[in-house]
Amino acid sequence: MKLKNVCTLDVACCTGTTTIAEAARLMRQHHTGNLVVIDDADEERIPVGIITDRDIVVEVLGRALNPAITTVASVMSTQVVVADANEDVADAVDRMRAHGVRRIPVTGDDGALVGIFTLDDLLKLNAELADAPIAILVKEQTRENRTRR
């Protein structure tokens, strides 16, 4: 299965110049615990980092920095592990495991952001796959009951 078929397409983003206070507002607005940091909001949207709610707590609040003037660039993770939209889910999960990351931005052929694949997406996919055998059995039983009356 390809990442483009299971990733979250509506990605909450910001740039490195966004303040931590604004980043927190964006996370709240989008109901997410992370933002993909892109190089330019008006251009190609190339991922250059990720900031998480944990980064805000540990790096900003924990160090008593002012969220109104501290920028995302000063605390974001810059070693971004990315995946290609046409990549197989299993390969992306292997990379997430190898790098110890919970989320991985998904890019198109041009390197621009098209989505994000997270542990939540993986859990949903696994739940759907686990439910499939039951749905098949129920459908088979229904079909058999109708044809053997």
C-alpha positions as CSV (number, residue, x, y, z in Angstrom):
1,M,0.0,0.0,0.0
2,K,1.3,3.4,-0.9
3,L,1.7,6.3,1.6
4,K,-0.3,8.6,-0.6
5,N,-3.3,6.4,0.0
6,V,-3.1,6.5,3.8
7,C,-1.3,9.6,4.9
8,T,-3.1,12.7,6.2
9,L,-3.2,15.2,3.4
10,D,-4.3,18.3,5.4
11,V,-1.0,19.1,7.1
12,A,-0.6,21.9,9.6
13,C,2.5,23.9,8.7
14,C,4.4,27.0,9.6
15,T,7.8,28.6,8.7
16,G,10.8,28.9,10.9
17,T,10.0,32.6,11.5
18,T,6.7,31.7,13.2
19,T,6.7,32.5,16.9
20,I,6.2,29.7,19.4
21,A,3.0,31.4,20.6
22,E,1.6,31.4,17.0
23,A,2.8,27.7,16.6
24,A,0.9,26.7,19.7
25,R,-2.2,28.5,18.4
26,L,-1.9,26.7,15.0
27,M,-1.6,23.3,16.8
28,R,-4.7,24.1,18.8
29,Q,-6.6,25.3,15.7
30,H,-5.6,22.2,13.7
31,H,-6.0,19.8,16.7
32,T,-2.5,18.4,16.3
33,G,0.6,18.0,18.4
34,N,3.0,19.0,15.6
35,L,3.6,21.3,12.7
36,V,5.7,20.6,9.7
37,V,8.1,23.5,9.2
38,I,8.4,24.5,5.5
39,D,10.9,26.7,3.8
40,D,8.3,29.2,2.3
41,A,4.6,29.1,2.7
42,D,4.0,30.7,-0.7
43,E,6.3,28.6,-2.7
44,E,7.1,24.8,-3.0
45,R,6.5,23.9,0.7
46,I,9.7,21.9,1.1
47,P,9.9,20.4,4.7
48,V,12.9,21.7,6.6
49,G,11.9,20.7,10.1
50,I,9.2,19.6,12.6
51,I,8.1,21.2,15.8
52,T,6.0,19.3,18.4
53,D,4.1,20.2,21.4
54,R,6.8,18.5,23.4
55,D,9.4,20.7,21.9
56,I,7.4,23.7,23.0
57,V,7.1,22.4,26.6
58,V,10.7,21.1,27.0
59,E,12.7,23.7,25.0
60,V,10.7,26.8,25.4
61,L,8.6,26.6,28.6
62,G,11.2,24.4,30.4
63,R,13.9,26.9,29.7
64,A,11.7,29.9,30.5
65,L,11.9,31.4,27.0
66,N,9.4,33.9,25.9
67,P,7.0,32.2,23.4
68,A,6.0,35.6,22.0
69,I,9.5,36.2,20.6
70,T,11.1,32.8,20.4
71,T,10.9,31.4,16.9
72,V,10.1,27.9,15.7
73,A,13.5,27.8,13.9
74,S,15.3,28.0,17.3
75,V,13.7,24.9,18.7
76,M,12.5,22.7,15.8
77,S,14.0,19.4,14.8
78,T,15.9,19.9,11.6
79,Q,16.9,16.4,10.8
80,V,13.6,15.6,9.1
81,V,13.0,12.0,8.0
82,V,10.8,12.2,4.9
83,A,9.0,9.7,2.7
84,D,7.9,9.7,-0.9
85,A,4.2,9.6,-1.6
86,N,4.7,6.6,-3.8
87,E,6.6,4.7,-1.1
88,D,5.3,1.6,0.4
89,V,3.8,2.0,3.9
90,A,6.0,-0.8,5.3
91,D,9.2,1.0,4.1
92,A,8.1,4.2,5.8
93,V,7.3,2.4,9.0
94,D,10.8,0.7,8.9
95,R,12.4,4.2,8.5
96,M,10.3,5.6,11.3
97,R,11.4,2.7,13.6
98,A,15.1,3.1,12.6
99,H,15.1,6.9,13.3
100,G,12.7,6.7,16.3
101,V,10.2,9.2,14.9
102,R,6.4,9.2,15.3
103,R,5.6,11.2,12.2
104,I,7.1,11.5,8.8
105,P,6.3,14.2,6.2
106,V,5.3,12.8,2.8
107,T,6.6,14.6,-0.3
108,G,5.9,14.4,-4.0
109,D,8.3,13.9,-6.8
110,D,9.4,17.6,-6.5
111,G,10.1,17.3,-2.8
112,A,7.1,19.5,-1.9
113,L,5.0,18.5,1.1
114,V,1.8,16.5,0.2
115,G,1.0,14.9,3.5
116,I,2.1,13.5,6.8
117,F,2.2,9.9,8.0
118,T,1.9,9.4,11.7
119,L,1.5,6.7,14.3
120,D,-2.2,7.5,14.4
121,D,-2.4,6.8,10.6
122,L,-0.6,3.5,11.2
123,L,-3.0,2.5,14.0
124,K,-6.0,3.3,11.9
125,L,-4.6,1.3,9.0
126,N,-3.9,-1.7,11.3
127,A,-7.4,-1.5,12.8
128,E,-8.9,-1.6,9.3
129,L,-6.7,-4.5,8.2
130,A,-7.5,-6.4,11.4
131,D,-11.3,-5.8,10.8
132,A,-11.2,-7.0,7.2
133,P,-11.3,-10.8,7.9
134,I,-14.4,-10.3,10.1
135,A,-16.1,-8.3,7.4
136,I,-15.2,-11.0,4.8
137,L,-16.7,-13.7,7.0
138,V,-19.9,-11.8,7.7
139,K,-20.3,-11.0,4.0
140,E,-19.7,-14.7,3.1
141,Q,-22.2,-15.9,5.7
142,T,-24.8,-13.4,4.4
143,R,-24.2,-14.5,0.8
144,E,-24.4,-18.1,1.7
145,N,-27.7,-17.7,3.7
146,R,-29.3,-15.9,0.8
147,T,-28.3,-18.5,-1.8
148,R,-29.2,-21.6,0.2
149,R,-32.7,-20.8,1.3
